[in-house]
Structure formats: structure tokens, C-alpha cells
């Protein structure tokens, strides 16, 4: 698994080797940064950087955002605001090495946008 926040959950046996989406969401919701993320999503009415998903819908980057948006969907089932999640989706299958490169680029793009926002 390439997700650093989830990796520690595997090491502490909070997650099995094949966790369900619900189990992953429970681990992510326990992170100290999860509530501030929920607050930010509410304040901004969504996320500025859509999660990156593979061609088959697996989240490469943005697991916390997806978990938070799904939580908001559950808490506000009648709200159109949280009805859908905008994502950046790869159009074809990529190798594990390409996934690592895409994750790195995704993080660098995010850091660059944050720097430019504060200049």
C-alpha cells in the first residue's frame, strides 16, 4: 500500500491486509487532521484539488478528501452540494512506478498552488 497515513494503520494492525472502504474511512476519520478537513470542505463548499483516481475508480491521491466528502454525503443526504464528488480520473491503466510518479507530481502541484496562493 502506498498511502503513508494508512501504512501506519497496517503496522499497528488497525487494518487488515484487505480492508473494506468502511474500515479505511474509520481509520482516516480518527486522524487529527480529519475534522479540520471537514470544516474546510464545508467552508469552501467542496475541495479545490479533486482526488486522483485510477481508470477503475481506485483512489491514488485524496483518500482523506474522499472519506470526508462521503461523510458529508451521509450527514447531509438531502443536500445537492455533497451528492457527487469531482475527481481527476486516469484514462488508462498505469504501472506502479507511474502511480508513484503521479502521486509525487500531484503533491508538488499542490505545494506550488499553496505557495502561489500565499504570495
N, C-alpha and C positions, 0 to 999 in steps of 0.2 A: 504494500500500500504506500502511495507516495504522499499522502496528506499528513503533514507534521503534527497537527493537533490530534488527529485520530491515532497516529502511531503510538503516542504515549498511552492512549486508552488500551491499545493492544498489549503493550508491555505490562500494564497493571491488571490485565485480564478483565477490564471493564467491557471489552468487546471480544466476541468470538472471531474465529478466522473468516467466517462468512456472516457478518452482521446484517440484520434487516435494516431497511431505511428508518424504521421507527427507533431501533437501537442506536443507530448513528445520530439521529436527531436528539435523542435523550442525552447522549454524551456532549454534543455540541451545545445544547441548552444549558449545561452545567458550567460552561466556560465563563470566566469573569467578564469577558467582552461581549457576551451574547445579549444581555439586556441593553447595554448602550447601542448595540447594533439595531435591536428592535426599535429603540427610541429614535435613532437616526432615520430608519426607514419610514417610520410614522411621520416624523417632522418633514422629511423630504418627499413624502408620498411615493416612495419606491427607491430603487438603488440607481446610482449614477453609472456604475460599471456592471453591466449584466454578467451573470455567471457564464463560464465557458463550458460547453458540453460536447461530448463526442457525437458522432453521427447516429449512435443508437441511444442517446439520451443520458449517458453516464456523466456525472459532473466531474470535470477536470479541475476547475477552479471556481470557488464560490459556494462550497458546501455550507458554510455558516449562513450566507445570504439566502440560499435555497431553504435551509431549515427555518430561518427567521420568517421568510415570506410565507412558507407553508403554515407556520404557527399563526401568522396574522390572518391567513385564509380561514383557519379553524376558529379563531377568536371573533372574526367578523364575516360570517358566512353570507350575509346579505349584501355586503359591500362589493361593488364592482371594482373598486380600487385594487383589491388583492385577488381578483378572480383568475388572472393569468400572470405568468412570470415571463418577462422578456429575457431571452438568452442569446448568446453568440454560439452558434452551432457549427461544428466542423462538418463539412460536406462529404468527407471520405475518411476511411479508417487510417490511423497513423500508428507508427511504431512506438514502443515505449520510450525510445530516445527522443523521438519527435514530440511526444507528450511532455517530457521533461523540458525541452526547449520552449514549447508553447507556454508552459507554466512560468518559466523564467521570464519570457517576454511579457506575459500578462502582468507579472509583478512589477517589472521595470516600467511598463506603460503606466501602471497605476501610480508608482512613485513619481514619475515625471509629471503626471497630471496634478498630483498633490503639490508638488514644488511650484508648478506654474500657477496654481490657484492662489498660492500664498505670496507670490512675487508682486 
